[in-house]
Amino acid sequence: MGSTASQKEIIKKALLIGISGYKNQSLEDLDSPINDVEALQGLLSRGESDYSSFDTVQVEKNVPKQGNLRKLIREFFRETCETGLFYFSGHGVLEDGKSYLATPDGEEMAWGVPINEVIEAANRSSIKNKVIILDCCHSGAAGMQHYYDGKPYMMDDRLISINNGVTILAASNAKEETWDMGDLSLFTSLLVEALKGGAADVVGRITPSSVYAFIDQNLGEGFPRPEFKANVSGFTVIRKVKPPVDLDILHQIITYFKNKDDEYDLSPTNEFTNDPAYVEMLKPREPYAIGKDVKVFKHLQKMVSVGLVEPVGEKHMYFAAMNSKSCRLTPLGKHYWNLVKNNRLKPES
């Protein structure tokens, strides 16, 4: 079991399942799944800092039987909360067009719990945001009725219903196998890097869509292709990390740029090294650095570092200041300017 919250309302909870050992000889034992869930447990558990995320993280290793796994899934989605994250690492089996999360007791025609049972449990759940992450072979079959010879089998509809609030992140498409790398699986190793901050936006928010984009962009040709399926009216934040730009600095963007198309005039007073104290190393020029201007310039340079601001007429902000040029908002900077201007970027967001 993982960490549990004390007497308080549970806002976010996670169920992480890793199965490495299998009795059926057609399913080799895996090295990664136990390591996968342990790595995710450390990232999702609350307590390390204000930027950690989930109130409870339940970890289940080598769930022995199909009935045990089915019960865990049903109980997890039965209890309500704001956000529920279900993760599975282990074998996935595709047989007669039906995909399964394989359990150690799996056998022909009954390999484990059908993947679509997880989707159906999520559909019935009163949890507002349901995030399902599947690191197993053929996981992209989630949501399909049946899958034969590389094509969905058209029994009734191609897709089963995915209700509002459900997001699915699969490690591969329906016909692909995933890679067990020994330490962490290929997919989960990238998932961990994404959750550490690789998929974070300027204010440190990590969403399922940003995780998918991070993983997809880091996989070249020849690797299993992850899939993303969702029916949502807004993406939930599954983790927050320390933002590269403090929010109080970011909120100054509408002070420095009164209108999003304005340019901010720079001068040598912005550059802290333009001071007689540095005469041995540089050649300072008047007007010399002024404290309040230097402070503003440091804020602008922070915004440059995350792609919100760019110098005009020079390649670097130093030369833009020393040559009395200017800087302006990038398209991404204009986006965040709008968020701040419209009070959409609050400390708790």
Backbone torsions as a table, in degrees:
resi	resn	phi	psi	omega
1	MET	NA	150.9	177.3
2	GLY	-96.4	-159.5	-177.1
3	SER	-73.5	151.5	176.8
4	THR	-127.4	151.0	-179.7
5	ALA	-85.6	145.4	175.9
6	SER	-77.2	-174.8	-170.4
7	GLN	-53.6	80.4	177.5
8	LYS	-159.1	165.4	-179.3
9	GLU	-68.2	134.9	178.0
10	ILE	-88.2	119.1	179.1
11	ILE	-93.2	-45.8	179.9
12	LYS	-128.8	136.7	177.3
13	LYS	-139.0	155.3	-179.6
14	ALA	-136.8	144.1	172.2
15	LEU	-121.1	116.4	-177.4
16	LEU	-113.8	121.1	-177.3
17	ILE	-120.4	126.9	176.9
18	GLY	-128.6	126.6	-179.6
19	ILE	-124.4	116.7	-178.1
20	SER	-106.6	-32.8	-174.1
21	GLY	-102.2	134.7	-178.1
22	TYR	-133.6	138.5	-178.7
23	LYS	-80.4	-34.3	-177.3
24	ASN	-70.3	128.0	-175.7
25	GLN	-65.3	-19.3	179.1
26	SER	-78.2	-9.1	177.1
27	LEU	-115.9	109.0	180.0
28	GLU	-68.9	149.0	172.6
29	ASP	-64.1	147.0	-177.6
30	LEU	-110.3	150.7	179.7
31	ASP	-92.6	-30.5	-166.8
32	SER	-83.6	-38.3	-166.3
33	PRO	-52.7	-42.2	-179.2
34	ILE	-66.5	-41.7	176.0
35	ASN	-63.0	-37.3	-179.7
36	ASP	-59.3	-51.4	-175.7
37	VAL	-69.2	-33.2	178.7
38	GLU	-68.1	-38.6	177.8
39	ALA	-65.1	-41.5	179.2
40	LEU	-70.1	-36.6	178.3
41	GLN	-57.4	-44.2	-179.9
42	GLY	-64.0	-31.8	-179.1
43	LEU	-80.2	-36.2	-173.3
44	LEU	-89.0	-21.1	-176.4
45	SER	-66.6	138.2	177.4
46	ARG	-79.0	147.4	174.1
47	GLY	133.0	-29.0	-177.1
48	GLU	-71.8	-36.6	-178.8
49	SER	-163.7	175.1	178.6
50	ASP	-67.5	-13.2	-175.6
51	TYR	-95.9	-1.4	176.0
52	SER	-71.0	173.0	-164.2
53	SER	-123.4	-62.3	-164.3
54	PHE	-89.2	142.7	179.9
55	ASP	-72.6	-40.4	176.7
56	THR	-132.3	139.3	175.7
57	VAL	-129.7	109.7	-179.8
58	GLN	-98.9	124.6	-179.1
59	VAL	-114.2	128.5	178.2
60	GLU	-126.2	123.1	-176.7
61	LYS	-111.5	134.3	176.7
62	ASN	50.5	52.4	175.2
63	VAL	-54.9	120.0	-165.2
64	PRO	-72.1	-35.9	-170.6
65	LYS	-132.8	159.1	178.7
66	GLN	-57.5	-42.0	-179.4
67	GLY	-61.9	-38.3	178.4
68	ASN	-65.2	-43.7	-179.8
69	LEU	-66.4	-43.0	179.3
70	ARG	-60.5	-41.4	179.5
71	LYS	-64.8	-43.1	178.2
72	LEU	-58.9	-43.5	-178.9
73	ILE	-64.2	-47.8	-177.5
74	ARG	-64.4	-42.9	-179.4
75	GLU	-67.3	-36.6	-179.8
76	PHE	-63.3	-46.0	-176.9
77	PHE	-81.9	-11.7	179.9
78	ARG	-75.8	-35.8	-177.3
79	GLU	-84.6	132.0	-172.7
80	THR	-84.5	154.2	173.5
81	CYS	-171.0	-177.5	179.8
82	GLU	-74.0	-47.7	-176.8
83	THR	-137.5	131.7	175.6
84	GLY	-124.9	127.4	179.9
85	LEU	-114.2	120.9	176.7
86	PHE	-109.0	128.3	-178.6
87	TYR	-129.6	137.0	176.9
88	PHE	-132.5	132.6	172.7
89	SER	-129.4	124.4	-178.0
90	GLY	166.1	-161.1	177.9
91	HIS	-78.0	140.8	167.4
92	GLY	-116.0	136.8	-177.0
93	VAL	-123.8	136.3	175.2
94	LEU	-114.4	115.9	-179.2
95	GLU	-138.0	129.1	-179.9
96	ASP	50.7	40.9	175.4
97	GLY	78.8	4.1	-178.0
98	LYS	-117.8	133.1	-177.5
99	SER	-102.0	142.2	-175.3
100	TYR	-128.5	148.0	161.9
101	LEU	-86.5	108.5	-170.4
102	ALA	-74.9	141.3	176.7
103	THR	-114.3	161.6	-177.1
104	PRO	-56.3	-28.9	-179.4
105	ASP	-90.4	9.6	-175.5
106	GLY	-63.7	147.2	177.1
107	GLU	-149.5	173.7	-176.4
108	GLU	-53.3	132.7	-179.7
109	MET	73.2	-1.8	178.2
110	ALA	-152.8	64.2	-172.2
111	TRP	-76.7	-20.6	-177.1
112	GLY	164.3	-144.5	179.0
113	VAL	-94.1	124.5	176.9
114	PRO	-56.0	136.6	-178.9
115	ILE	-56.2	-37.9	-177.0
116	ASN	-69.9	-14.7	172.0
117	GLU	-67.0	-33.3	176.3
118	VAL	-65.5	-43.6	179.8
119	ILE	-63.3	-43.3	-179.3
120	GLU	-64.9	-38.9	177.2
121	ALA	-64.4	-39.2	177.2
122	ALA	-66.4	-39.1	178.9
123	ASN	-60.7	-36.9	-178.4
124	ARG	-81.2	-15.7	-171.2
125	SER	-72.5	148.0	175.2
126	SER	-89.9	0.8	173.4
127	ILE	-60.8	133.2	-175.2
128	LYS	-66.5	-48.7	-178.1
129	ASN	-119.3	115.5	-179.9
130	LYS	-110.2	118.2	-179.8
131	VAL	-114.4	120.6	-177.4
132	ILE	-115.5	119.9	-179.6
133	ILE	-119.1	120.9	-174.4
134	LEU	-119.9	113.1	177.1
135	ASP	-107.4	78.9	179.9
136	CYS	-155.3	162.0	178.2
137	CYS	-60.8	144.4	174.6
138	HIS	64.4	18.4	-176.6
139	SER	-65.7	-21.8	177.7
140	GLY	-67.5	-8.2	175.7
141	ALA	-74.3	-8.2	178.6
142	ALA	-57.8	126.5	-179.7
143	GLY	96.4	-13.9	177.3
144	MET	-89.7	145.8	178.0
145	GLN	-65.4	-59.8	177.4
146	HIS	-146.9	160.0	-175.0
147	TYR	-139.8	117.5	-179.1
148	TYR	-130.5	135.1	171.4
149	ASP	47.4	43.4	175.6
150	GLY	81.3	5.6	-179.9
151	LYS	-134.7	145.2	172.7
152	PRO	-63.9	138.4	178.6
153	TYR	-86.8	123.0	-172.6
154	MET	-84.6	77.6	175.4
155	MET	-78.6	-59.8	176.7
156	ASP	-119.9	-71.5	175.6
157	ASP	-125.4	157.0	179.3
158	ARG	-64.4	-41.0	-176.5
159	LEU	-115.6	142.9	168.0
160	ILE	-76.3	163.1	-178.7
161	SER	-67.5	133.1	171.0
162	ILE	-113.4	107.8	-173.1
163	ASN	-71.9	163.8	179.2
164	ASN	-59.5	136.5	179.8
165	GLY	97.1	-0.5	-178.2
166	VAL	-104.6	130.0	175.7
167	THR	-125.7	134.2	179.7
168	ILE	-121.6	127.7	174.9
169	LEU	-121.4	112.1	-174.7
170	ALA	-110.4	144.1	-176.1
171	ALA	-74.6	-17.9	-177.4
172	SER	-153.8	169.9	173.2
173	ASN	-81.6	-179.2	-170.4
174	ALA	-64.8	-25.8	-176.0
175	LYS	-103.5	-0.8	-174.8
176	GLU	-98.6	155.3	171.2
177	GLU	-100.4	150.4	178.0
178	THR	-94.4	173.3	-174.4
179	TRP	-112.1	122.0	174.1
180	ASP	-92.1	113.0	-170.5
181	MET	-96.9	-0.5	178.3
182	GLY	102.2	-60.4	177.3
183	ASP	-84.4	-78.7	170.5
184	LEU	-112.7	152.0	174.7
185	SER	-65.5	160.7	179.7
186	LEU	-56.6	-49.0	-177.2
187	PHE	-64.4	-48.4	-176.4
188	THR	-70.4	-29.1	175.6
189	SER	-61.2	-38.6	177.2
190	LEU	-75.2	-34.5	176.1
191	LEU	-60.8	-42.6	179.0
192	VAL	-62.9	-44.6	179.0
193	GLU	-63.7	-37.7	177.7
194	ALA	-62.2	-44.1	-177.6
195	LEU	-73.6	-23.0	175.9
196	LYS	-71.3	-17.5	179.3
197	GLY	142.0	-9.5	-179.8
198	GLY	-62.4	-27.1	-179.2
199	ALA	-103.3	11.6	-176.8
200	ALA	-79.4	149.3	173.6
201	ASP	-87.9	-170.9	-174.0
202	VAL	-60.9	-29.2	-179.5
203	VAL	-101.1	13.1	173.0
204	GLY	88.3	9.6	-177.6
205	ARG	-86.0	136.5	177.9
206	ILE	-121.1	124.0	-178.7
207	THR	-118.2	164.6	176.9
208	PRO	-56.3	-38.0	-178.9
209	SER	-68.9	-37.2	178.9
210	SER	-71.4	-32.2	175.2
211	VAL	-64.1	-46.5	179.1
212	TYR	-59.9	-45.5	-179.3
213	ALA	-61.2	-41.9	179.4
214	PHE	-61.7	-48.4	-178.2
215	ILE	-65.4	-45.8	-178.4
216	ASP	-59.9	-42.8	-178.1
217	GLN	-70.6	-22.3	-179.5
218	ASN	-90.6	-4.0	178.9
219	LEU	-104.0	123.3	178.0
220	GLY	-88.3	-169.5	178.9
221	GLU	-65.9	146.2	178.3
222	GLY	92.5	-7.8	178.1
223	PHE	-97.1	153.9	174.0
224	PRO	-56.8	138.1	-177.2
225	ARG	-94.7	122.5	176.9
226	PRO	-69.3	157.2	177.8
227	GLU	-127.9	149.4	-178.0
228	PHE	-129.0	124.0	178.9
229	LYS	-132.9	134.7	-176.9
230	ALA	-155.5	149.6	169.0
231	ASN	-131.4	87.8	-173.7
232	VAL	-135.6	154.0	175.3
233	SER	-103.9	0.6	177.1
234	GLY	-178.1	143.0	-176.9
235	PHE	-83.9	135.6	178.7
236	THR	-84.7	148.6	175.1
237	VAL	-86.2	115.8	-177.5
238	ILE	-93.4	-16.9	174.1
239	ARG	-160.9	151.4	173.0
240	LYS	-123.5	139.5	175.1
241	VAL	-120.4	169.6	179.2
242	LYS	-61.9	125.2	-177.0
243	PRO	-70.3	147.2	178.1
244	PRO	-67.8	-21.8	175.8
245	VAL	-126.1	123.8	178.9
246	ASP	-58.8	143.9	-177.3
247	LEU	-61.3	-34.3	-179.9
248	ASP	-66.6	-31.5	174.6
249	ILE	-72.8	-43.1	-178.7
250	LEU	-61.2	-34.8	179.5
251	HIS	-67.5	-16.3	177.1
252	GLN	-75.5	-6.4	-176.5
253	ILE	-59.8	-32.9	179.6
254	ILE	-83.6	-10.6	174.1
255	THR	-84.1	-43.2	-179.9
256	TYR	-74.1	-32.1	178.6
257	PHE	-121.2	97.5	-176.8
258	LYS	-61.6	-36.6	173.4
259	ASN	-124.1	148.2	-172.6
260	LYS	-67.7	-16.3	177.6
261	ASP	-97.5	2.2	179.2
262	ASP	-71.5	159.1	169.3
263	GLU	-110.0	147.6	178.4
264	TYR	-101.8	120.2	-178.0
265	ASP	-73.3	132.5	179.2
266	LEU	-111.0	162.1	177.2
267	SER	-155.4	169.9	177.7
268	PRO	-57.5	-18.7	178.6
269	THR	-68.4	-15.8	179.4
270	ASN	-80.4	-24.1	-172.4
271	GLU	-92.3	117.1	-172.8
272	PHE	-65.9	-25.2	179.3
273	THR	-78.1	-10.5	178.1
274	ASN	-81.6	69.4	-173.2
275	ASP	-144.7	140.0	179.2
276	PRO	-53.4	-23.8	179.2
277	ALA	-63.5	-21.8	-178.3
278	TYR	-101.0	18.4	-172.5
279	VAL	-60.8	-28.0	-179.0
280	GLU	-71.5	-26.1	-177.8
281	MET	-102.7	-35.9	-174.6
282	LEU	-126.7	179.3	177.0
283	LYS	-118.6	86.3	-178.0
284	PRO	-65.1	153.4	179.8
285	ARG	-134.3	152.6	175.3
286	GLU	-77.7	146.8	-2.1
287	PRO	-75.6	138.1	-176.9
288	TYR	-75.0	169.0	-178.8
289	ALA	-57.5	139.5	176.7
290	ILE	-120.9	132.9	-173.0
291	GLY	-49.5	-50.0	-176.8
292	LYS	-66.6	-33.5	178.2
293	ASP	-72.3	-36.4	176.9
294	VAL	-62.5	-40.4	179.3
295	LYS	-61.5	-45.3	178.2
296	VAL	-60.8	-43.4	-177.5
297	PHE	-62.1	-38.7	178.1
298	LYS	-64.8	-37.6	175.5
299	HIS	-62.8	-45.4	-179.6
300	LEU	-63.7	-38.0	178.3
301	GLN	-66.0	-35.2	173.9
302	LYS	-60.2	-42.8	179.8
303	MET	-67.7	-34.1	175.3
304	VAL	-62.2	-39.9	-175.0
305	SER	-63.7	-22.3	178.9
306	VAL	-112.5	15.8	171.9
307	GLY	80.6	20.5	-179.4
308	LEU	-93.4	-26.1	-175.7
309	VAL	-133.1	149.0	176.7
310	GLU	-140.6	148.6	177.9
311	PRO	-73.0	153.8	178.2
312	VAL	-110.5	125.3	176.6
313	GLY	83.9	-4.2	177.5
314	GLU	-142.5	158.2	178.8
315	LYS	-82.1	-24.4	-176.3
316	HIS	-128.8	149.0	-178.6
317	MET	-63.6	-32.9	179.3
318	TYR	-57.2	-49.3	-177.8
319	PHE	-71.9	-30.7	175.7
320	ALA	-62.4	-38.7	178.3
321	ALA	-72.2	-49.4	-175.8
322	MET	-65.9	-25.1	179.3
323	ASN	-103.9	15.9	175.0
324	SER	53.9	45.3	174.7
325	LYS	-92.9	-148.7	-177.6
326	SER	-145.7	179.3	173.4
327	CYS	-138.2	163.7	-176.2
328	ARG	-147.1	167.9	177.8
329	LEU	-78.7	140.6	171.0
330	THR	-81.0	171.2	174.0
331	PRO	-54.2	-39.5	176.6
332	LEU	-66.9	-38.5	177.5
333	GLY	-61.9	-38.3	178.1
334	LYS	-65.9	-34.7	176.7
335	HIS	-61.6	-48.4	179.9
336	TYR	-71.2	-28.9	173.1
337	TRP	-60.0	-44.3	177.8
338	ASN	-62.1	-42.0	-179.8
339	LEU	-62.1	-44.8	179.6
340	VAL	-67.3	-44.9	-177.7
341	LYS	-59.5	-37.8	-177.3
342	ASN	-94.4	14.5	176.6
343	ASN	58.6	37.1	-180.0
344	ARG	-100.4	2.9	-176.9
345	LEU	-125.8	80.9	-178.1
346	LYS	-97.3	160.8	-178.6
347	PRO	-54.4	-33.5	-178.0
348	GLU	-87.1	-3.2	-175.2
349	SER	-73.9	NA	NA
